[in-house]
Amino acid sequence: MELRKDFKYSLVVPTSIGVRITPADGQPVHSSDTFKMQTTSAETNVASISSYLGLPVKVLTKFVEGSPISTLIKSNLASRHMDYEGKDVPQGGPWGYRHQFNIADSGYGARGPRVHNDRAGEVGLTLSVDDFDLETLFVKEGVQALHLSGLVAALSHETSIFCLELARYAKKHGTRISFDLNHRASFWENREEELHEIFTEIASISDVLIGNEEDYQLCLGIKGPEAGGQNIDSEIDKFKEMIMRVKEAFPNASVFANTLREVIDANNHMWGAIVHENGNWHIAESRQIHVLDRIGGGDGFVGGLLYSILRDWAPEKWVQFAWATGAMATTFLTDYAQPADEEQVWSIWEGNARVRR
């Protein structure tokens, strides 16, 4: 995959960022009185793999002026070695703008996780290309890859247009585009026709397309295997057929990726993946992983895939590294993996959990 060489940033991610509130000790929200609050967004989860492993990353977002949550978020992004750009918007009183709240427990054993999103008045709903100096970013500084998420692209009419125009601008100036479809039914309600059209155009100019069987079907109208089946490795041929249908519909893309997950219980999953690049299949067959918190595992996979591509590794290594960073993310109580180095990731792929002294 040929990528731009003269760039300041390896990866740029637009996001609407907020906080996640999680009960202690894996307990349900409704029965808890002690909670941990942390910064979260799917897109920065993805970018964390690259930023922790030394690639230059920039986040495009918006903040609430004077908010302690904004201060928390800015400090967190800096601690993750990420540059960020975003306007500080006046709150406008108690009923004005704020950052999203994601209220979630991790589940335990037979009790699955539950997630409640509270996004009313979210400052990121108003993201626009007018908020950023795109000429400086994409033309003067240079960006190797832009990663877009269907979560931001479907958040509001404004963010849908924002992601579409950002993709068009990036494409025009030689930046490669990654698009994780990330379908959420509640975001699409009563906007199906509008979002299908926008997602289809973004997908048509993307170089990397990522999604599961539901994402490809519900976002792009590509028929896929039914979700939630057991013994998912036996269904790999069906997933391959789906990806080939996606490739036929979107020939600009050269990389297609799909994670494979079977949930045994909240803390034990079968985890696998498929990557198709330039006519070649690369498969990580499902293996059991032990899960501390599943939220962010898919983002970790995408982050590892993009890091592998940005590092210009041999394509057969992409799915291996991505499988491992996805598995790694489920061992953290943050939504994002924080790899110490590449060796730590490769040890996960190799199944080597021995102590290192």
N, C-alpha and C positions, 0 to 999 in steps of 0.2 A: 504494500500500500504506500504510494508515494505521498509524502507529507512535506509541507512547507519547511524550509531550513532556516530562513532568516526570521527569527521571532523572539520576542521578549517572554511570552507566556506559552508554555506547553499546552495548558488547558484553561479554558474559560467556561464558567458555569453561571447562568442566570438562575436566581432562586428567590423565593419568598421564604424567609427564615424566621423561626420562632423558637419556642421552648417545648420540651416534653416533660411532663410530670409523671413520675413512676413511683408506685408504692414500694416500700422496703420489703426485702425478703420474699419476693415473688408473690405477694399477696394480691387479691383483687382490690380494685379501686374502692368499691362500695363498703368494704369492711376494714379500711385502713385509716390511720390518722397520722402516719409519718410518710413523707414523700421526698423524693429527690428531684430537683429541677435541673435540666441541662439543655444546651442549645441543640437544635435539630433542624435538618432539612434533607430530603433525599439527595438533592444535587450536591450539597457539600459532603454528604456521606461518600458519594462517588469520588469526588475530588480529593478526599483525604488520603487515598492510597498514593496518589501521585505526590501530594504535598509532603507527606511524612517520609517518602522515599527520595525527596530532594528535587523534584521537578517544580518549576515556577507555575503557580496557579493563581487565577484571579476570580473573584466572586462578584457578580453584578446583582445588586439587590436594592432595598430601600429600608430606611430606619425611621423610627418615631423620635422626633427631636426631644431631648431631655429625659427620655425614658430610661429607667435603670435596666430594663430588659434589653434595650439597644446597647447599653454599655456592656452588659454581660455578653451579648452576641459578638460585639466588636473585639472584646478581649479574647473570646474563645477562638474566633477566626485567626487572630494574630498568633495564638498559641499553637494553632495547627499549621503555621507557616504559610498562610494564605493572604495575599493582597485582596483588598475589597474596594469597591466603588459603589456609592449609593447616596442619594439625597437624604437629608434629614428633614422629615415632613412634620410640621406642627401637629400636635395631637388633636387640637380642636375641642378641648373639653373632655369631660369624663365619658361622653358617648361618641368620641371621635375615633381616630385611628389607634391601632395597637398591633402587636405581633401575635401571630397565631399561637394557640395552646393545643398541644397534643397530649391527651390524658390516656395513659395506657399501662396495663400490667403485663408482665412477661409470661403469664401462665405458669403452670407447673404440672408435670405428669399428665394425667388424663384431662386436666382443666386447661383449655386452650387460652391463648392471649385474647384480650379484648382491647380495642382501640376506639377512643372517642375524640373526634376532631372538632375543635371550636374555632372557627375561622371568620366569624362575623367581624366586620370592620378592619380586617387584616390590611396593613399598609401595603403589602405586596400586591394587592388586587389592582393597584393603579400603575404597575410597572409599564414603562413606555420607552421606546428607543430614544425619545427626546430627553430622557434622564441621563444619557451617557454620551461621551465623545467617541463615537464609533470610528471616526477617521483616525484619530490618534491611536486607538486600541488596535484596529485591524490593519490599517495602512502603514502608519509610522512605526508602531511598536511591533506588530505582527503577532498572530496567534496560530499556533500549530493545529489545535483542534478546539471546536466548540461542542460542548455537550448539552443537549436539551432534554428535558423530561416532560412527559405528557401530563404530569401533575401541574406544572407551571403553565403549560400550554392550554390546559382546560380550566384553570382556576377562575378566570373571568374573561369577558369579551376583550378587555384591554390587554390582559396577559397573552391571550391567544394571538392577537395582532402583533404584540411585542415579540413573541417567539418566532412568528412567521417572518417578520421584517428583519429580525436578527439573523435568521437562517439565510435569507436572501442576500443580506449584506456580507455575511461571512463567505458564502459561496462565490460571490462576485470577486472577492479579494484573496482567493486561494486558500482559505481555511477549510479544513476537513470538518465534517459535521457528523456527530454521533447523536442518535435519537432513541431514547428509551421510552417506549409507548406508554407504559404505566397507566393503564385504563383504571379509572375509578367511576363506578356507576353514578354516585351522587354528584360528581362534577359534570357528568354528561346529561343529566336529566333535563329534558326540554331544550337541549342544544345539540341533539344528535346530528342533524344535517349540517349545521355550521361547523361543528368540530370535525366531522368526517372529512369535510372539504379541506380544512386547514391542516389536519394531520396528514392527509394524502399528499398535499403539496410539500410539506416539510419532509415527509418520507421520500418523495420523488427526487429531492436534491441532497439527501443524506448519503454518507459513505458507509456508515455503520448503523444497522438497525437491530434493536434489541427488544425482546418481548416474550411473553409466554403465549400459550395457545389461545387464551381469552383475549389478550392484548391485540394480536394480529387480527382476530376475527371481529372484535367489537370496535376497534379503532379504524381498521383498514378494509374490513369486509372480506378478509381472506379466510377461507374455511380451514379449520384445524381440528385436531383430535379433541375429544371431550376432556374437560379438566377434572382433576381429582381422582383419576383412576389409580388402581393399585398395580404394583409390579411395573413401574414406569419404564424400566429398561426394555421390556418386551414391546413397548409402544414406540421405540425410537424410529422405526421406519416410517411411522405415521407423522412424527415430528419432522423428519427429513422431507417427506412429501409436502408438508405445509410450508417449510422454508423454501422449497423449490417454487412453490406457487407465489410466495412473496417475492422471490428473485425475479420471476417472470414479470410480475406487475411493477417492480421497482428496479429496473436494470442498472440505474446509476450506482446503487450500493454494491460494494464488493465484499462486505463482511456482515454476516447475520449470526445472531447469538440467541440462545434460548436456554434458560436454566431448567433443571429437572428436579422436582422435590416430591418425596413421599413423606407424610407426617405419621410417624409411628406413635409418638406422643409429643407433648410440648417440648421435651428435652432430648428427644431422639428423632433424627430425621435421616432419610436416605437422600443424598445430595449428589447431583450429577449435572452435566451441561453438554450442549452441542454448539460448535462454532463451524460455520461454513465460510470459507474465504477463497475467492477466485477459483471456484470449482472443486475445492478440496474440503473433505470432512475431517473434523477433529472432535473427538468425543471423550469426555471424562465420564466413565461409567459410574453409576450411583454407588456411593459408599456411605456407611453410617457415620454420622457426626453427632457429637454431644453438644446440645444447645443450651447456653445460658440465657440468651435472649435472641429470638429469631429476627426481630425488627432490624433491618439494615443489611441482612445477609445478601439479598439480591443486589443492593447498591454496592456492596463490597465486591461482588462478582464483576459488575460493570466497571468499577474502579480498577480492578486488576486487569481486565481485558484492555481497557484504554491505556493503562500504564505500559503493558506489554507491547502494544502497537506503537506508542510514542517512543519507546526505547528501541524500536526497529528490530525486535527479536524474531527468530524463526517462527513462523505461524503455528507450528505444532506445540510451541510452548505457551501460546496465548491462553488456551482453554485450561491448561494445567495451573498456571499462575492465578487465573481468574477464579477457578474452582477453590483454590487455597485461600485467596483473600476473602471470598464469600464465606467460606467455613470459618475463617479467622474472625470475621465481624460478629458471628454468633457467639463468640466467647467473650465479648466485651459488653459491659452494661451501658456504654455509650452506643448510639445507633451506628457508629462508624468504627472501622478497624484502625488501629494505630500501630502499624508494623514498625518494629525497631530497625529492620533492614531486610534486604531481599532474602538472605539466608533463612531468616525466621519463617518467611512465607514458604520457601521451598521445603523446609522441614515438615511443614503441615502437609504439603502434597506427598512427600515421601513417607508419611506416617511415622515420623520420628518425633515422639514427644518426650524423649529422654532429657534429663536435666543437663543444662550446659553451664559449666563452671569456668 
